[in-house]
Amino acid sequence: MSNSLIVQAIRERRKLQFIYHGKMRLVDPHVFGVSTKNHEVILSWQTGGSSSKPHDLPNWRMFETHEIHGLQMTNINFVPQSQHHNPFHSDIHTTYAAV
C-alpha cells in the first residue's frame, strides 16, 4: 500500500482503482486519515466498480487501507462532492490529506 499514492491522488483530484473485499472499486478519494477505530482509511465517493449494494452507487464509502489490494491511481480527474452530505466524516479523527 502506498500512502504517498493516496495523498497524490487527493491533491491531483484523480480517481483511484483497487480491490476491496474481493470487488473492484473506482473511487474519488476525498479524505485520507485515521478512523475513530484507529485504522487508516480513505473516505471516498465510489462512482464505479462493484459493491455489496450496487444499486446504491454512486455513494460515500470508507475503506480501511489494510484491506485494499492492487491500488492504482488513474488518469481520470474528479470534481469533489461538496453538495452531497458525507455521513462518515465524523468517523475520522486524524486527517493526512483532504480535498
Phi and psi in radians as a Rosetta constraint file:
Dihedral C 1 N 2 CA 2 C 2 CIRCULARHARMONIC -1.918 0.35
Dihedral N 2 CA 2 C 2 N 3 CIRCULARHARMONIC 1.809 0.35
Dihedral C 2 N 3 CA 3 C 3 CIRCULARHARMONIC -1.077 0.35
Dihedral N 3 CA 3 C 3 N 4 CIRCULARHARMONIC -0.618 0.35
Dihedral C 3 N 4 CA 4 C 4 CIRCULARHARMONIC -1.155 0.35
Dihedral N 4 CA 4 C 4 N 5 CIRCULARHARMONIC -0.552 0.35
Dihedral C 4 N 5 CA 5 C 5 CIRCULARHARMONIC -1.168 0.35
Dihedral N 5 CA 5 C 5 N 6 CIRCULARHARMONIC -0.674 0.35
Dihedral C 5 N 6 CA 6 C 6 CIRCULARHARMONIC -1.143 0.35
Dihedral N 6 CA 6 C 6 N 7 CIRCULARHARMONIC -0.815 0.35
Dihedral C 6 N 7 CA 7 C 7 CIRCULARHARMONIC -1.073 0.35
Dihedral N 7 CA 7 C 7 N 8 CIRCULARHARMONIC -0.759 0.35
Dihedral C 7 N 8 CA 8 C 8 CIRCULARHARMONIC -1.075 0.35
Dihedral N 8 CA 8 C 8 N 9 CIRCULARHARMONIC -0.761 0.35
Dihedral C 8 N 9 CA 9 C 9 CIRCULARHARMONIC -1.074 0.35
Dihedral N 9 CA 9 C 9 N 10 CIRCULARHARMONIC -0.695 0.35
Dihedral C 9 N 10 CA 10 C 10 CIRCULARHARMONIC -1.154 0.35
Dihedral N 10 CA 10 C 10 N 11 CIRCULARHARMONIC -0.822 0.35
Dihedral C 10 N 11 CA 11 C 11 CIRCULARHARMONIC -1.087 0.35
Dihedral N 11 CA 11 C 11 N 12 CIRCULARHARMONIC -0.694 0.35
Dihedral C 11 N 12 CA 12 C 12 CIRCULARHARMONIC -1.594 0.35
Dihedral N 12 CA 12 C 12 N 13 CIRCULARHARMONIC 0.017 0.35
Dihedral C 12 N 13 CA 13 C 13 CIRCULARHARMONIC 0.963 0.35
Dihedral N 13 CA 13 C 13 N 14 CIRCULARHARMONIC 0.902 0.35
Dihedral C 13 N 14 CA 14 C 14 CIRCULARHARMONIC -2.034 0.35
Dihedral N 14 CA 14 C 14 N 15 CIRCULARHARMONIC 2.446 0.35
Dihedral C 14 N 15 CA 15 C 15 CIRCULARHARMONIC -1.139 0.35
Dihedral N 15 CA 15 C 15 N 16 CIRCULARHARMONIC 2.592 0.35
Dihedral C 15 N 16 CA 16 C 16 CIRCULARHARMONIC -1.916 0.35
Dihedral N 16 CA 16 C 16 N 17 CIRCULARHARMONIC 2.612 0.35
Dihedral C 16 N 17 CA 17 C 17 CIRCULARHARMONIC -2.250 0.35
Dihedral N 17 CA 17 C 17 N 18 CIRCULARHARMONIC 2.388 0.35
Dihedral C 17 N 18 CA 18 C 18 CIRCULARHARMONIC -2.867 0.35
Dihedral N 18 CA 18 C 18 N 19 CIRCULARHARMONIC 2.982 0.35
Dihedral C 18 N 19 CA 19 C 19 CIRCULARHARMONIC -1.770 0.35
Dihedral N 19 CA 19 C 19 N 20 CIRCULARHARMONIC 2.282 0.35
Dihedral C 19 N 20 CA 20 C 20 CIRCULARHARMONIC -2.432 0.35
Dihedral N 20 CA 20 C 20 N 21 CIRCULARHARMONIC 2.140 0.35
Dihedral C 20 N 21 CA 21 C 21 CIRCULARHARMONIC 0.898 0.35
Dihedral N 21 CA 21 C 21 N 22 CIRCULARHARMONIC 0.721 0.35
Dihedral C 21 N 22 CA 22 C 22 CIRCULARHARMONIC 1.374 0.35
Dihedral N 22 CA 22 C 22 N 23 CIRCULARHARMONIC 0.091 0.35
Dihedral C 22 N 23 CA 23 C 23 CIRCULARHARMONIC -2.120 0.35
Dihedral N 23 CA 23 C 23 N 24 CIRCULARHARMONIC 2.421 0.35
Dihedral C 23 N 24 CA 24 C 24 CIRCULARHARMONIC -1.291 0.35
Dihedral N 24 CA 24 C 24 N 25 CIRCULARHARMONIC 2.359 0.35
Dihedral C 24 N 25 CA 25 C 25 CIRCULARHARMONIC -2.166 0.35
Dihedral N 25 CA 25 C 25 N 26 CIRCULARHARMONIC 2.492 0.35
Dihedral C 25 N 26 CA 26 C 26 CIRCULARHARMONIC -2.133 0.35
Dihedral N 26 CA 26 C 26 N 27 CIRCULARHARMONIC 2.081 0.35
Dihedral C 26 N 27 CA 27 C 27 CIRCULARHARMONIC -2.361 0.35
Dihedral N 27 CA 27 C 27 N 28 CIRCULARHARMONIC 2.725 0.35
Dihedral C 27 N 28 CA 28 C 28 CIRCULARHARMONIC -1.748 0.35
Dihedral N 28 CA 28 C 28 N 29 CIRCULARHARMONIC 1.790 0.35
Dihedral C 28 N 29 CA 29 C 29 CIRCULARHARMONIC -1.261 0.35
Dihedral N 29 CA 29 C 29 N 30 CIRCULARHARMONIC 2.230 0.35
Dihedral C 29 N 30 CA 30 C 30 CIRCULARHARMONIC -1.937 0.35
Dihedral N 30 CA 30 C 30 N 31 CIRCULARHARMONIC -0.642 0.35
Dihedral C 30 N 31 CA 31 C 31 CIRCULARHARMONIC -2.467 0.35
Dihedral N 31 CA 31 C 31 N 32 CIRCULARHARMONIC 2.361 0.35
Dihedral C 31 N 32 CA 32 C 32 CIRCULARHARMONIC -2.121 0.35
Dihedral N 32 CA 32 C 32 N 33 CIRCULARHARMONIC 2.186 0.35
Dihedral C 32 N 33 CA 33 C 33 CIRCULARHARMONIC -3.016 0.35
Dihedral N 33 CA 33 C 33 N 34 CIRCULARHARMONIC -2.698 0.35
Dihedral C 33 N 34 CA 34 C 34 CIRCULARHARMONIC -2.026 0.35
Dihedral N 34 CA 34 C 34 N 35 CIRCULARHARMONIC 2.275 0.35
Dihedral C 34 N 35 CA 35 C 35 CIRCULARHARMONIC -1.386 0.35
Dihedral N 35 CA 35 C 35 N 36 CIRCULARHARMONIC 2.954 0.35
Dihedral C 35 N 36 CA 36 C 36 CIRCULARHARMONIC -1.158 0.35
Dihedral N 36 CA 36 C 36 N 37 CIRCULARHARMONIC -0.224 0.35
Dihedral C 36 N 37 CA 37 C 37 CIRCULARHARMONIC -1.620 0.35
Dihedral N 37 CA 37 C 37 N 38 CIRCULARHARMONIC 0.149 0.35
Dihedral C 37 N 38 CA 38 C 38 CIRCULARHARMONIC 1.109 0.35
Dihedral N 38 CA 38 C 38 N 39 CIRCULARHARMONIC 0.636 0.35
Dihedral C 38 N 39 CA 39 C 39 CIRCULARHARMONIC -1.981 0.35
Dihedral N 39 CA 39 C 39 N 40 CIRCULARHARMONIC 2.461 0.35
Dihedral C 39 N 40 CA 40 C 40 CIRCULARHARMONIC -1.198 0.35
Dihedral N 40 CA 40 C 40 N 41 CIRCULARHARMONIC 2.360 0.35
Dihedral C 40 N 41 CA 41 C 41 CIRCULARHARMONIC -2.406 0.35
Dihedral N 41 CA 41 C 41 N 42 CIRCULARHARMONIC 2.739 0.35
Dihedral C 41 N 42 CA 42 C 42 CIRCULARHARMONIC -2.045 0.35
Dihedral N 42 CA 42 C 42 N 43 CIRCULARHARMONIC 2.057 0.35
Dihedral C 42 N 43 CA 43 C 43 CIRCULARHARMONIC -1.557 0.35
Dihedral N 43 CA 43 C 43 N 44 CIRCULARHARMONIC 2.109 0.35
Dihedral C 43 N 44 CA 44 C 44 CIRCULARHARMONIC -2.401 0.35
Dihedral N 44 CA 44 C 44 N 45 CIRCULARHARMONIC 2.734 0.35
Dihedral C 44 N 45 CA 45 C 45 CIRCULARHARMONIC -1.701 0.35
Dihedral N 45 CA 45 C 45 N 46 CIRCULARHARMONIC 1.815 0.35
Dihedral C 45 N 46 CA 46 C 46 CIRCULARHARMONIC -1.391 0.35
Dihedral N 46 CA 46 C 46 N 47 CIRCULARHARMONIC 2.144 0.35
Dihedral C 46 N 47 CA 47 C 47 CIRCULARHARMONIC -1.916 0.35
Dihedral N 47 CA 47 C 47 N 48 CIRCULARHARMONIC -0.319 0.35
Dihedral C 47 N 48 CA 48 C 48 CIRCULARHARMONIC -2.763 0.35
Dihedral N 48 CA 48 C 48 N 49 CIRCULARHARMONIC -3.117 0.35
Dihedral C 48 N 49 CA 49 C 49 CIRCULARHARMONIC 1.524 0.35
Dihedral N 49 CA 49 C 49 N 50 CIRCULARHARMONIC -2.696 0.35
Dihedral C 49 N 50 CA 50 C 50 CIRCULARHARMONIC -1.873 0.35
Dihedral N 50 CA 50 C 50 N 51 CIRCULARHARMONIC 2.840 0.35
Dihedral C 50 N 51 CA 51 C 51 CIRCULARHARMONIC -2.740 0.35
Dihedral N 51 CA 51 C 51 N 52 CIRCULARHARMONIC 2.740 0.35
Dihedral C 51 N 52 CA 52 C 52 CIRCULARHARMONIC -1.187 0.35
Dihedral N 52 CA 52 C 52 N 53 CIRCULARHARMONIC -0.318 0.35
Dihedral C 52 N 53 CA 53 C 53 CIRCULARHARMONIC -2.202 0.35
Dihedral N 53 CA 53 C 53 N 54 CIRCULARHARMONIC 1.216 0.35
Dihedral C 53 N 54 CA 54 C 54 CIRCULARHARMONIC -1.079 0.35
Dihedral N 54 CA 54 C 54 N 55 CIRCULARHARMONIC -0.455 0.35
Dihedral C 54 N 55 CA 55 C 55 CIRCULARHARMONIC -1.282 0.35
Dihedral N 55 CA 55 C 55 N 56 CIRCULARHARMONIC -0.144 0.35
Dihedral C 55 N 56 CA 56 C 56 CIRCULARHARMONIC -1.842 0.35
Dihedral N 56 CA 56 C 56 N 57 CIRCULARHARMONIC 0.525 0.35
Dihedral C 56 N 57 CA 57 C 57 CIRCULARHARMONIC -1.987 0.35
Dihedral N 57 CA 57 C 57 N 58 CIRCULARHARMONIC 2.528 0.35
Dihedral C 57 N 58 CA 58 C 58 CIRCULARHARMONIC -1.308 0.35
Dihedral N 58 CA 58 C 58 N 59 CIRCULARHARMONIC 2.731 0.35
Dihedral C 58 N 59 CA 59 C 59 CIRCULARHARMONIC -2.926 0.35
Dihedral N 59 CA 59 C 59 N 60 CIRCULARHARMONIC 2.897 0.35
Dihedral C 59 N 60 CA 60 C 60 CIRCULARHARMONIC -1.270 0.35
Dihedral N 60 CA 60 C 60 N 61 CIRCULARHARMONIC 2.423 0.35
Dihedral C 60 N 61 CA 61 C 61 CIRCULARHARMONIC -2.484 0.35
Dihedral N 61 CA 61 C 61 N 62 CIRCULARHARMONIC 2.559 0.35
Dihedral C 61 N 62 CA 62 C 62 CIRCULARHARMONIC -2.028 0.35
Dihedral N 62 CA 62 C 62 N 63 CIRCULARHARMONIC 2.209 0.35
Dihedral C 62 N 63 CA 63 C 63 CIRCULARHARMONIC -2.020 0.35
Dihedral N 63 CA 63 C 63 N 64 CIRCULARHARMONIC 2.219 0.35
Dihedral C 63 N 64 CA 64 C 64 CIRCULARHARMONIC -1.356 0.35
Dihedral N 64 CA 64 C 64 N 65 CIRCULARHARMONIC 2.188 0.35
Dihedral C 64 N 65 CA 65 C 65 CIRCULARHARMONIC -1.126 0.35
Dihedral N 65 CA 65 C 65 N 66 CIRCULARHARMONIC -0.489 0.35
Dihedral C 65 N 66 CA 66 C 66 CIRCULARHARMONIC -1.209 0.35
Dihedral N 66 CA 66 C 66 N 67 CIRCULARHARMONIC -0.192 0.35
Dihedral C 66 N 67 CA 67 C 67 CIRCULARHARMONIC -1.848 0.35
Dihedral N 67 CA 67 C 67 N 68 CIRCULARHARMONIC 0.090 0.35
Dihedral C 67 N 68 CA 68 C 68 CIRCULARHARMONIC -1.580 0.35
Dihedral N 68 CA 68 C 68 N 69 CIRCULARHARMONIC 2.369 0.35
Dihedral C 68 N 69 CA 69 C 69 CIRCULARHARMONIC -2.264 0.35
Dihedral N 69 CA 69 C 69 N 70 CIRCULARHARMONIC 2.565 0.35
Dihedral C 69 N 70 CA 70 C 70 CIRCULARHARMONIC 1.148 0.35
Dihedral N 70 CA 70 C 70 N 71 CIRCULARHARMONIC 0.644 0.35
Dihedral C 70 N 71 CA 71 C 71 CIRCULARHARMONIC -1.084 0.35
Dihedral N 71 CA 71 C 71 N 72 CIRCULARHARMONIC 2.265 0.35
Dihedral C 71 N 72 CA 72 C 72 CIRCULARHARMONIC -2.424 0.35
Dihedral N 72 CA 72 C 72 N 73 CIRCULARHARMONIC 2.428 0.35
Dihedral C 72 N 73 CA 73 C 73 CIRCULARHARMONIC -1.588 0.35
Dihedral N 73 CA 73 C 73 N 74 CIRCULARHARMONIC 2.300 0.35
Dihedral C 73 N 74 CA 74 C 74 CIRCULARHARMONIC -1.585 0.35
Dihedral N 74 CA 74 C 74 N 75 CIRCULARHARMONIC 3.071 0.35
Dihedral C 74 N 75 CA 75 C 75 CIRCULARHARMONIC -1.640 0.35
Dihedral N 75 CA 75 C 75 N 76 CIRCULARHARMONIC 0.188 0.35
Dihedral C 75 N 76 CA 76 C 76 CIRCULARHARMONIC -1.653 0.35
Dihedral N 76 CA 76 C 76 N 77 CIRCULARHARMONIC 2.135 0.35
Dihedral C 76 N 77 CA 77 C 77 CIRCULARHARMONIC -1.474 0.35
Dihedral N 77 CA 77 C 77 N 78 CIRCULARHARMONIC 2.763 0.35
Dihedral C 77 N 78 CA 78 C 78 CIRCULARHARMONIC -2.339 0.35
Dihedral N 78 CA 78 C 78 N 79 CIRCULARHARMONIC 2.799 0.35
Dihedral C 78 N 79 CA 79 C 79 CIRCULARHARMONIC -1.811 0.35
Dihedral N 79 CA 79 C 79 N 80 CIRCULARHARMONIC 2.214 0.35
Dihedral C 79 N 80 CA 80 C 80 CIRCULARHARMONIC -0.966 0.35
Dihedral N 80 CA 80 C 80 N 81 CIRCULARHARMONIC 2.529 0.35
Dihedral C 80 N 81 CA 81 C 81 CIRCULARHARMONIC -1.573 0.35
Dihedral N 81 CA 81 C 81 N 82 CIRCULARHARMONIC 1.230 0.35
Dihedral C 81 N 82 CA 82 C 82 CIRCULARHARMONIC -1.343 0.35
Dihedral N 82 CA 82 C 82 N 83 CIRCULARHARMONIC -0.384 0.35
Dihedral C 82 N 83 CA 83 C 83 CIRCULARHARMONIC -1.468 0.35
Dihedral N 83 CA 83 C 83 N 84 CIRCULARHARMONIC -0.215 0.35
Dihedral C 83 N 84 CA 84 C 84 CIRCULARHARMONIC -1.732 0.35
Dihedral N 84 CA 84 C 84 N 85 CIRCULARHARMONIC 2.375 0.35
Dihedral C 84 N 85 CA 85 C 85 CIRCULARHARMONIC -1.152 0.35
Dihedral N 85 CA 85 C 85 N 86 CIRCULARHARMONIC 2.321 0.35
Dihedral C 85 N 86 CA 86 C 86 CIRCULARHARMONIC -1.836 0.35
Dihedral N 86 CA 86 C 86 N 87 CIRCULARHARMONIC 1.822 0.35
Dihedral C 86 N 87 CA 87 C 87 CIRCULARHARMONIC -1.292 0.35
Dihedral N 87 CA 87 C 87 N 88 CIRCULARHARMONIC -0.196 0.35
Dihedral C 87 N 88 CA 88 C 88 CIRCULARHARMONIC -1.776 0.35
Dihedral N 88 CA 88 C 88 N 89 CIRCULARHARMONIC -0.147 0.35
Dihedral C 88 N 89 CA 89 C 89 CIRCULARHARMONIC -0.981 0.35
Dihedral N 89 CA 89 C 89 N 90 CIRCULARHARMONIC -0.642 0.35
Dihedral C 89 N 90 CA 90 C 90 CIRCULARHARMONIC -1.255 0.35
Dihedral N 90 CA 90 C 90 N 91 CIRCULARHARMONIC -0.169 0.35
Dihedral C 90 N 91 CA 91 C 91 CIRCULARHARMONIC -1.472 0.35
Dihedral N 91 CA 91 C 91 N 92 CIRCULARHARMONIC 0.033 0.35
Dihedral C 91 N 92 CA 92 C 92 CIRCULARHARMONIC -1.968 0.35
Dihedral N 92 CA 92 C 92 N 93 CIRCULARHARMONIC 2.110 0.35
Dihedral C 92 N 93 CA 93 C 93 CIRCULARHARMONIC -1.760 0.35
Dihedral N 93 CA 93 C 93 N 94 CIRCULARHARMONIC -0.329 0.35
Dihedral C 93 N 94 CA 94 C 94 CIRCULARHARMONIC -2.303 0.35
Dihedral N 94 CA 94 C 94 N 95 CIRCULARHARMONIC 2.269 0.35
Dihedral C 94 N 95 CA 95 C 95 CIRCULARHARMONIC -1.962 0.35
Dihedral N 95 CA 95 C 95 N 96 CIRCULARHARMONIC 2.211 0.35
Dihedral C 95 N 96 CA 96 C 96 CIRCULARHARMONIC -1.576 0.35
Dihedral N 96 CA 96 C 96 N 97 CIRCULARHARMONIC -0.670 0.35
Dihedral C 96 N 97 CA 97 C 97 CIRCULARHARMONIC -2.710 0.35
Dihedral N 97 CA 97 C 97 N 98 CIRCULARHARMONIC 2.573 0.35
Dihedral C 97 N 98 CA 98 C 98 CIRCULARHARMONIC -2.684 0.35
Dihedral N 98 CA 98 C 98 N 99 CIRCULARHARMONIC 2.662 0.35
